[in-house]
Amino acid sequence: MFTAIFSSVEAGFIYAIMALGVYLSFRILDFPDLTVDGSFVTGAAVASVLIINGTNPFIASAVALLAGFIAGCVTGLLHTKGKINPLLSGILMMIALYSINLRIMGRSNVPLLQQETVVTVLTEAWQKAGIDEAINRVISLQSFVPRTWAVLFCMALTVFIIKLLLDQLLKTEIGLALRATGDNKQMISSFSANTDLLTIFGLGLSNALVAFSGALVAQYGGFSDVGMGIGMIIIGLASVIIGEALFGARSVARATLAVIGGAIVYRIILALALRVQFLETSDVKLITALIVMLSLIVPNVLSSQKEKRRKKRRAQERERGEHVAGAQTDYKSV
Amino acid sequence: MLELRQITKVFNEGTVDEKVALKSINLTLAPGDFVTIIGSNGAGKSTMMNVISGKLLPDTGSVWINGQEVTQLSEHKRARYIGRVFQDPLAGTAPNMTIEENLALAYNRTKRRTLKFGVTKQRREFFREALKTLQLGLENRLTAKVGLLSGGERQALSLLMATFTKPDLLLLDEHTAALDPARAELITQLTKDMVEKLQLTTLMVTHNMEQALRLGNRLIMMDQGQIIFEASGKEKQSLTVEKLLQEFQRIRSSHFASDRAMLV
């Protein structure tokens, strides 16, 4: 149980980077970008192939990020210059990337066992420094000792650095224009911002994060697979929606924090659901879809119930008020 | 300041829906001119505004701002010279962003956007001072989301955002039409004050003849894609709504008369 939740949180932090990317396209740019399903794998593929060929895993991950940026820019170009509908530009890019990813990997699956990856490097350094032992001494859980704390800490740190950078970027002049592009395109172009360029840049950035996340997931899981991106946009959306529902999205900083929280909560729900007897690993996508459906429907139901209760209270109050008013007129007539 | 030369714009050319929206329009605005444009629906007022702002490109003719030809310049590039307020109060502001963020967006109209923070301490003070001129108390609500403001407040904010960077040309497209009479009066007064204070060259479309007479030093009446009547200075001051309507009827009927003459 603990082991399952622990690894969910680990994975949650890695997927949170992807979720931040989806937040950027879906919420900030108001652009439902399906490129994600493809660019996630592109990141994984580029990193794996580079690592197998002896590249430093950190550099390989950075190159993956760049590859994602380019993929996102192409989607942006299709939409802004090619005048293709947003959904369709994303789907076209996703399909195109499927073949490109196969080209990059050369086959449908690239294992990374026995390779030096970001995960192994960090774990080793961590063990050498003896931090794991120190932590385990302080937090002594009898039933559960994790393999290493390195992944959890390093990924959490990475995610929060990315979150902070993103928060800061969205406060700059360019960042404000980016947000306005998603909020009111007509308005921001009347204030001399090139919305085409901003959309392309925003989608590039979004997919860069997605591909980076893909690169890390591949190294964490020990392989990259051409099918690993299927439904990734839904997982990203689930994280964004769950996060916003649970933690609120009053400001950008709050929303990005919520998205990270949402990514972790999603992983935990998934891990718990898979422990149910009759559900199998192959049901993951179905569970994901159900989680997203619920997280979309439940907040609506809750808020409409709240509204009903509010109206009822109002009606009762008014009735009481009329009684009082009636009593007063009676008194006067006497 | 602004010059339109022989502007023609046709929609749906070669189909049964063909409509000549602008017919060889010539118009010159001197610096500081405040021109009000009236005319019935379909007269070509909005098309003319869109041709000036770059949202539409004319079929023939050229647009000049500050002695520079901008006919082919894209909308966002042209926006460096032009401040705009739209009819819809929702159109001129970003609802999910705060008042100060909206002002920061407008503040960057004339500059290249960088990775510096959009809202700095110094700018916030500047925004606060600018908002005070609206006298709506918005200076105390800098971090409120604009979506929470009323239509009148949003339109006042739009007007401020369009003007406080002193554009070479201010375009007002029926910017009081969607407001109740009291708010419309407020925005009209604000418009008058701001244009006078900053000496802005302004082009304002309106359906309100009384407003068209009250504001500005020049008045233009458009009909069927042409400028059919123009008054400025003393002549404009002596105009009344009745006189304008008479003038409109007279020109209209003379058009009809000439049409009939051609048929006979």
Boltz contact constraints between the chains, C-beta under 6 A:
constraints:
  - contact:
      token1: [A, 171]
      token2: [B, 117]
      max_distance: 6.0
  - contact:
      token1: [A, 172]
      token2: [B, 115]
      max_distance: 6.0
  - contact:
      token1: [A, 172]
      token2: [B, 117]
      max_distance: 6.0
  - contact:
      token1: [A, 173]
      token2: [B, 108]
      max_distance: 6.0
  - contact:
      token1: [A, 173]
      token2: [B, 113]
      max_distance: 6.0
  - contact:
      token1: [A, 173]
      token2: [B, 114]
      max_distance: 6.0
  - contact:
      token1: [A, 173]
      token2: [B, 118]
      max_distance: 6.0
  - contact:
      token1: [A, 174]
      token2: [B, 113]
      max_distance: 6.0
  - contact:
      token1: [A, 176]
      token2: [B, 101]
      max_distance: 6.0
  - contact:
      token1: [A, 176]
      token2: [B, 104]
      max_distance: 6.0
  - contact:
      token1: [A, 176]
      token2: [B, 105]
      max_distance: 6.0
  - contact:
      token1: [A, 176]
      token2: [B, 118]
      max_distance: 6.0
  - contact:
      token1: [A, 177]
      token2: [B, 113]
      max_distance: 6.0
  - contact:
      token1: [A, 180]
      token2: [B, 94]
      max_distance: 6.0
  - contact:
      token1: [A, 180]
      token2: [B, 105]
      max_distance: 6.0
  - contact:
      token1: [A, 183]
      token2: [B, 94]
      max_distance: 6.0
  - contact:
      token1: [A, 183]
      token2: [B, 96]
      max_distance: 6.0
  - contact:
      token1: [A, 184]
      token2: [B, 94]
      max_distance: 6.0
  - contact:
      token1: [A, 186]
      token2: [B, 91]
      max_distance: 6.0
  - contact:
      token1: [A, 187]
      token2: [B, 92]
      max_distance: 6.0
  - contact:
      token1: [A, 187]
      token2: [B, 94]
      max_distance: 6.0
  - contact:
      token1: [A, 189]
      token2: [B, 75]
      max_distance: 6.0
  - contact:
      token1: [A, 189]
      token2: [B, 76]
      max_distance: 6.0
  - contact:
      token1: [A, 190]
      token2: [B, 79]
      max_distance: 6.0
  - contact:
      token1: [A, 190]
      token2: [B, 84]
      max_distance: 6.0
  - contact:
      token1: [A, 191]
      token2: [B, 105]
      max_distance: 6.0
  - contact:
      token1: [A, 191]
      token2: [B, 106]
      max_distance: 6.0
  - contact:
      token1: [A, 191]
      token2: [B, 109]
      max_distance: 6.0
  - contact:
      token1: [A, 192]
      token2: [B, 76]
      max_distance: 6.0
  - contact:
      token1: [A, 192]
      token2: [B, 79]
      max_distance: 6.0
  - contact:
      token1: [A, 192]
      token2: [B, 80]
      max_distance: 6.0
  - contact:
      token1: [A, 192]
      token2: [B, 109]
      max_distance: 6.0
  - contact:
      token1: [A, 193]
      token2: [B, 76]
      max_distance: 6.0
  - contact:
      token1: [A, 194]
      token2: [B, 76]
      max_distance: 6.0
